[in-house]
Every structure is written in C-alpha cells, then in structure tokens.
Amino acid sequence: MTRTKRTRRIAATLVAGAAALALTGCGLQPATSFVPAAEPGTIKRIADLPEDAHITVTSKNFTEQLVLGKIAVLAAKAAGFQVTDETNVPGSVAVRQLMTGHDADMTYEYTGTAWLTYMGHKEGIPDKQEQYQAVKDEDAGNGLTWLPPAPMNNTYAFAVRKEAVKGLGGITKLSQIADLPAEDRTFCVESEFNSRADGFKPMLAKYGMQLGGSGDGAIPKRNVDILDTGTVYTATDRGTCNFGEVFTTDGRIKSLGLQVLEDDEGFFPAYNVAPVLDSVTLEEYPQLEGIYDQISPKLTDAVLQELNRQVDVEGREPVDAAFDWMVKEGFITK
C-alpha cells in the first residue's frame, strides 16, 4: 500500500471511529453499520493474512446497494479482513469519489452507470459483455479493477400487471405495444426517465412510436402519467396505466404481480452489477478476486428481486436479508 493511500485510510478510519464514539456516547448504534459475525463457509479465511489486513467497503444508500454492500462486508469479514463499513453513502457521485480517490477499496457498481454517468458517454451498450469490457478497460486508467459482472441487470424496463396481459393480446414484448389500439398504449413513467437520453422518448422512437403527433405509432400525451418513482409501481398495479417504467431487480415487481416485457430490440443499456476494487488493494490482496468471484454468479435478477422485496415490502434490515442469503448459499456460516 502506498504511503499516500495509507495516510488517507488512517484519516478515514479515525473519522469513522470518532463518529462511532459519538454515537456510542449517546447510547445509539446506526442500524446500517451493524453486521453480524460471519464465520467461514465456502469463503475460507485467507491463510497467512496479516492480523491488520484491512479494507473499506462502500455503497450507495438505496435498498439494493445496501444489500450488496452488506454482502461485500460479510464476505470480507469471513475471509479474515478487518472491515470499515462505509455503506449507505448518499448519492452515486460520493461513492465514485471514494473509489477514485482511493479512500475506499471495494464497492458494487453498475456497468451502465459507470459508462453513462461517470465516464460521460452519450449512449450505453446493450450487449452486457461489451458494456462490461468497455467500462473495465476505461476504469483501469483510474486505478480501479472491475471483476466479472453478475447476471443481474438492473436496467430500465416496462412492466404490465399480469391480469391485463390477456386483454392486451397476450403481450410479452415491447415491440408489441405499437400493435395495440392507441387507447391501450398508456404509460406511467418517472420524471427523470421522461427526459433521459436512454429514456422514454428515444425508447418510443426505437419501437416505432412517438409522443404526440399523429399516425399509427402516435401516443397521445394524455396517455402518459409522470409520477414519482415509487408511485409508478402502484399505479401500474391499479390499472392507472397499462405499462409502467420499472427497474428490473425491484422487489415490487414480484410483490405486486407485475410482468416485465422483453426489450426485444435491445434499446436499454446493460446495467449489470460487478465488484469494483482498488487496483492497489487487489494487488496487495489478490485473494479478494476469488472471494467475490464466488458470489457474483449467484446474484441474479430473481435473487435481487427477492432480497429487495424482503427489505422494501417486509421491512427487514438489508444486513439481515444479506446475511441469511449468504448462509443459505453456504458462503458463510453462523
């Protein structure tokens, strides 16, 4: 580890320790910082790992990222690392700065987010492997190493309530929306998606439709409701619209009985999640690659939908959902 990086890490640890002491003095413990003891399972303790071996794990502050962050913390603890848990950081940019500033060692990040938001490219790459490789190659110059991505792809999609599918001609694909009568082409979208380069209007154009205007592919503006993100799911379930914008790993898809339509023209960019590690840290502890490579193949859309559902619908703590899943998979033991 370089002297500069070690100095930064010590400073970050001292700040985190001071904050923890302040909370302890008040008799409080932030729920997001608690992680149960994790014993080795298929993730084994690394032989000859120094007692002071340390990594810092960070994540964003929404449900899926909290779950993934706790998975990362538990895995590192089971392998024998001392771990600073810096999950639950507000905003993507703040997490990115922790990683590019080399003040954190590991996070789970989405390929599409890195490509479009951090790296500033105007268009995503729908092919999952091509998108991953492009991000991996570019971020190597920032001193970050992307490990192979998980199957889960938390991209945009449109969903329909299952009980409406038959009345909409048995619809299963986005391309089939254009074949429906205009009065059935109704949408619920969030405001950000309505204005994104990979959002609503370009998606309609890709599938031979347009907002307003006239003709076979016209979507009357009255057919589109712009809502808050969470409201889109319930509005779609209640029949306010036939087609609601969703994130493919959101637990509400399962709990509300929604059916995701296939993006058969490949419009939406790939947003596969992958472990991202500080390259210096990985060089110092190459065993980290084998640890996180064990986990990634198990992180499917269905798994994250279920874990997200447990948190968002059942009210479980992200760490509890993560812990139980890792025990079930045999990665760790109680």
C-alpha positions, 0 to 999 in steps of 0.5 A, spaced: 500 500 500 502 506 498 504 511 503 499 516 500 493 511 500 495 509 507 495 516 510 488 517 507 485 510 510 488 512 517 484 519 516 478 515 514 478 510 519 479 515 525 473 519 522 469 513 522 471 511 529 470 518 532 463 518 529 462 511 532 464 514 539 459 519 538 454 515 537 456 510 542 456 516 547 449 517 546 447 510 547 445 509 539 448 504 534 446 506 526 442 500 524 446 500 517 453 499 520 451 493 524 453 486 521 453 480 524 459 475 525 460 471 519 464 465 520 467 461 514 463 457 509 465 456 502 469 463 503 475 460 507 479 465 511 485 467 507 491 463 510 497 467 512 493 474 512 496 479 516 492 480 523 491 488 520 489 486 513 484 491 512 479 494 507 473 499 506 467 497 503 462 502 500 455 503 497 450 507 495 444 508 500 438 505 496 435 498 498 439 494 493 446 497 494 445 496 501 444 489 500 450 488 496 454 492 500 452 488 506 454 482 502 461 485 500 462 486 508 460 479 510 464 476 505 470 480 507 469 479 514 469 471 513 475 471 509 479 474 515 479 482 513 478 487 518 472 491 515 470 499 515 463 499 513 462 505 509 455 503 506 449 507 505 453 513 502 448 518 499 448 519 492 452 515 486 457 521 485 460 520 493 461 513 492 465 514 485 469 519 489 471 514 494 473 509 489 477 514 485 480 517 490 482 511 493 479 512 500 475 506 499 477 499 496 471 495 494 464 497 492 458 494 487 457 498 481 453 498 475 456 497 468 451 502 465 452 507 470 459 507 470 459 508 462 453 513 462 454 517 468 461 517 470 465 516 464 460 521 460 458 517 454 452 519 450 449 512 449 450 505 453 451 498 450 446 493 450 450 487 449 452 486 457 459 483 455 461 489 451 458 494 456 462 490 461 469 490 457 468 497 455 467 500 462 473 495 465 478 497 460 476 505 461 476 504 469 483 501 469 486 508 467 483 510 474 486 505 478 480 501 479 479 493 477 472 491 475 471 483 476 466 479 472 459 482 472 453 478 475 447 476 471 443 481 474 441 487 470 438 492 473 436 496 467 430 500 465 424 496 463 416 496 462 412 492 466 404 490 465 400 487 471 399 480 469 391 480 469 391 485 463 396 481 459 390 477 456 386 483 454 392 486 451 393 480 446 397 476 450 403 481 450 410 479 452 414 484 448 415 491 447 415 491 440 408 489 441 405 495 444 405 499 437 400 493 435 395 495 440 389 500 439 392 507 441 387 507 447 391 501 450 398 504 449 398 508 456 404 509 460 406 511 467 413 513 467 418 517 472 420 524 471 427 523 470 426 517 465 421 522 461 427 526 459 433 521 459 437 520 453 436 512 454 429 514 456 422 514 454 422 518 448 428 515 444 425 508 447 418 510 443 422 512 437 426 505 437 419 501 437 416 505 432 412 510 436 412 517 438 409 522 443 404 526 440 403 527 433 399 523 429 399 516 425 399 509 427 405 509 432 402 516 435 401 516 443 397 521 445 400 525 451 394 524 455 396 517 455 402 518 459 402 519 467 409 522 470 409 520 477 414 519 482 418 513 482 415 509 487 408 511 485 409 508 478 409 501 481 402 502 484 399 505 479 401 500 474 398 495 479 391 499 479 390 499 472 392 507 472 396 505 466 397 499 462 405 499 462 409 502 467 417 504 467 420 499 472 427 497 474 428 490 473 431 487 480 425 491 484 422 487 489 415 490 487 415 487 481 414 480 484 410 483 490 405 486 486 404 481 480 407 485 475 410 482 468 416 485 465 416 485 457 422 483 453 426 489 450 426 485 444 430 490 440 435 491 445 434 499 446 436 499 454 443 499 456 446 493 460 446 495 467 449 489 470 452 489 477 460 487 478 465 488 484 469 494 483 476 494 487 482 498 488 487 496 483 492 497 489 488 493 494 487 487 489 494 487 488 496 487 495 490 482 496 489 478 490 485 473 494 479 478 494 478 476 486 476 469 488 472 471 494 467 475 490 468 471 484 464 466 488 458 470 489 457 474 483 454 468 479 449 467 484 446 474 484 441 474 479 435 478 477 430 473 481 435 473 487 435 481 487 428 481 486 427 477 492 432 480 497 429 487 495 422 485 496 424 482 503 427 489 505 422 494 501 415 490 502 417 486 509 421 491 512 427 487 514 434 490 515 438 489 508 444 486 513 439 481 515 436 479 508 444 479 506 446 475 511 441 469 511 442 469 503 449 468 504 448 462 509 443 459 505 448 459 499 453 456 504 458 462 503 458 463 510 456 460 516 453 462 523 
